Amino acid sequence: MVLVTVRLAPRATLEQAMRRLKLSEKDVDTGYGLVLIDPGEDLYGLRVSEAAARRIDPSAGGGPYADPRIEPYGPPD
């Protein structure tokens, strides 16, 4: 999975983002959902498969961006 961004209307839903980007439920990590990144710009992020990210029209969304797993560095104290 990779991250992509999309500009939507305020208080947008995951379904609206999927419609705008022409994605199906199998293309999207629905557990991650739609995350508001910048409220002033109505910019949202969502996780999609790499294949889906390649199909997104650049005028509709940005990315793909890496989505590395975040883990502690080194042994626990």
Rosetta silent file (secondary structure, phi, psi, omega in degrees, C-alpha in Angstrom):
SEQUENCE: MVLVTVRLAPRATLEQAMRRLKLSEKDVDTGYGLVLIDPGEDLYGLRVSEAAARRIDPSAGGGPYADPRIEPYGPPD
SCORE:     score description
SCORE:     0.000 S_00000001
   1 L     0.000  147.374  176.803    0.000    0.000    0.000 S_00000001
   2 E  -131.046  163.892  177.775    1.038    3.588   -0.689 S_00000001
   3 E   -95.701  141.849  171.877   -0.378    6.949    0.316 S_00000001
   4 E  -132.196  160.570  177.770   -2.115    9.298   -2.098 S_00000001
   5 E  -120.352  157.747  178.861   -3.730   12.685   -1.566 S_00000001
   6 E  -153.299  142.723  174.375   -6.879   14.237   -2.936 S_00000001
   7 E   -93.779  128.148 -177.839   -8.633   17.596   -2.545 S_00000001
   8 L  -136.290  173.283  175.410  -12.285   17.229   -1.585 S_00000001
   9 L   -66.374  155.391  176.497  -15.097   19.273   -0.109 S_00000001
  10 L   -54.094  145.886  179.880  -14.997   19.902    3.649 S_00000001
  11 L    59.009   38.024 -179.741  -16.122   16.919    5.773 S_00000001
  12 L   -68.277  161.997  178.267  -15.603   14.532    2.857 S_00000001
  13 L  -113.375  164.043  176.181  -16.088   10.794    3.204 S_00000001
  14 H   -59.930  -39.306  179.720  -13.996    7.854    2.059 S_00000001
  15 H   -61.283  -39.832  177.781  -16.725    6.994   -0.445 S_00000001
  16 H   -64.644  -41.306  178.399  -16.454   10.477   -1.990 S_00000001
  17 H   -63.912  -42.691  179.790  -12.678   10.102   -2.286 S_00000001
  18 H   -63.006  -40.805  178.127  -13.044    6.686   -3.904 S_00000001
  19 H   -64.181  -45.317 -178.481  -15.555    8.082   -6.396 S_00000001
  20 H   -61.944  -39.377 -177.173  -13.314   11.069   -7.221 S_00000001
  21 H   -91.568   -0.575 -179.473  -10.273    8.818   -7.753 S_00000001
  22 L    58.819   51.085 -178.916  -12.304    6.088   -9.522 S_00000001
  23 L  -115.433  152.206  175.187  -11.294    3.406   -7.002 S_00000001
  24 L  -100.982  171.333 -179.610  -13.121    0.346   -5.741 S_00000001
  25 H   -61.901  -31.155  179.707  -13.200   -0.954   -2.192 S_00000001
  26 H   -72.276  -18.241  179.434  -10.579   -3.585   -3.063 S_00000001
  27 H   -81.992  -19.278 -167.543   -8.168   -0.788   -4.118 S_00000001
  28 E  -115.794  144.374  172.303   -8.362    1.076   -0.796 S_00000001
  29 L   -82.635   93.297 -176.543   -7.310    0.310    2.787 S_00000001
  30 L   -68.899  -23.345  176.259  -10.717    0.980    4.327 S_00000001
  31 L   -68.524  -32.566  176.647   -9.315    0.337    7.812 S_00000001
  32 L   -73.858  -40.189  176.813   -6.961    3.291    7.383 S_00000001
  33 L    78.498 -161.385  179.411   -9.805    5.390    6.065 S_00000001
  34 L  -107.690  124.822 -175.127   -9.685    8.966    4.838 S_00000001
  35 E  -114.524  126.337  176.184   -7.410   11.275    6.848 S_00000001
  36 E   -74.516  116.681 -177.804   -7.686   15.062    6.796 S_00000001
  37 E   -93.857  -45.578 -177.287   -4.125   16.322    6.250 S_00000001
  38 E  -138.157   99.858 -177.576   -4.648   20.060    5.716 S_00000001
  39 H   -62.182  -32.757  179.909   -8.044   21.517    6.659 S_00000001
  40 H   -66.538  -26.455 -179.318   -7.224   24.893    5.098 S_00000001
  41 H  -107.983    1.476 -176.151   -6.646   23.246    1.720 S_00000001
  42 L    52.634   44.124 -178.310   -9.264   20.469    2.090 S_00000001
  43 E  -101.060  127.150 -178.170   -6.444   17.969    1.469 S_00000001
  44 E  -121.040  155.855  175.543   -7.025   14.353    2.464 S_00000001
  45 E  -123.105  150.353  174.114   -4.866   11.229    2.418 S_00000001
  46 E  -151.580  157.115  178.955   -5.742    7.579    1.946 S_00000001
  47 E   -96.271  133.443  179.081   -3.903    4.302    1.438 S_00000001
  48 E  -135.758  163.716  175.916   -4.319    2.487   -1.859 S_00000001
  49 L   -67.197  156.828  179.041   -2.688   -0.439   -3.616 S_00000001
  50 H   -61.946  -37.491  178.663    0.317    0.356   -5.803 S_00000001
  51 H   -64.003  -41.647  178.792   -1.631   -0.736   -8.882 S_00000001
  52 H   -65.426  -39.925 -179.763   -4.481    1.628   -7.998 S_00000001
  53 H   -60.593  -36.863  179.384   -2.056    4.505   -7.409 S_00000001
  54 H   -68.337  -25.032 -179.235   -0.690    4.071  -10.951 S_00000001
  55 H   -84.878  -14.287 -175.344   -4.231    4.393  -12.357 S_00000001
  56 L   -72.063  129.972  176.160   -5.055    7.668  -10.564 S_00000001
  57 L   -65.355  125.045 -178.752   -5.193   10.692  -12.837 S_00000001
  58 L   -56.263  -26.299  178.721   -2.547   13.165  -11.546 S_00000001
  59 L   -74.267  -16.962 -179.288   -5.073   16.007  -11.822 S_00000001
  60 L   -94.342  -29.564 -176.554   -7.345   14.182   -9.338 S_00000001
  61 E  -153.375  164.282  178.871   -4.808   13.178   -6.725 S_00000001
  62 E  -110.201  161.800  179.290   -1.193   13.425   -5.645 S_00000001
  63 E   109.474 -169.313   11.771    1.367   10.761   -4.898 S_00000001
  64 E   -80.343  154.638  177.353    2.074    7.992   -4.523 S_00000001
  65 E  -119.273  148.548  178.713    4.016    8.577   -1.336 S_00000001
  66 L   -63.101  149.665  178.449    5.908    6.012    0.710 S_00000001
  67 L  -133.200   68.306 -176.316    4.112    4.632    3.753 S_00000001
  68 L   -69.296  149.521  176.367    6.862    3.042    5.852 S_00000001
  69 L   -69.339  134.582  179.701    5.993    1.099    8.962 S_00000001
  70 L   -98.889  122.424 -178.290    6.809    3.120   12.069 S_00000001
  71 L  -137.044  160.243  174.931    8.556    1.108   14.751 S_00000001
  72 L   -64.564  149.540  177.553   10.754    1.836   17.751 S_00000001
  73 L   -98.477  124.822  177.966   14.462    2.118   17.021 S_00000001
  74 L    83.055  176.971 -177.934   16.661   -0.198   19.067 S_00000001
  75 L   -71.682  150.878  177.410   15.808   -2.430   21.983 S_00000001
  76 L   -64.722  146.543  178.020   13.156   -1.307   24.490 S_00000001
  77 L   -78.790    0.000    0.000   14.483    0.349   27.642 S_00000001
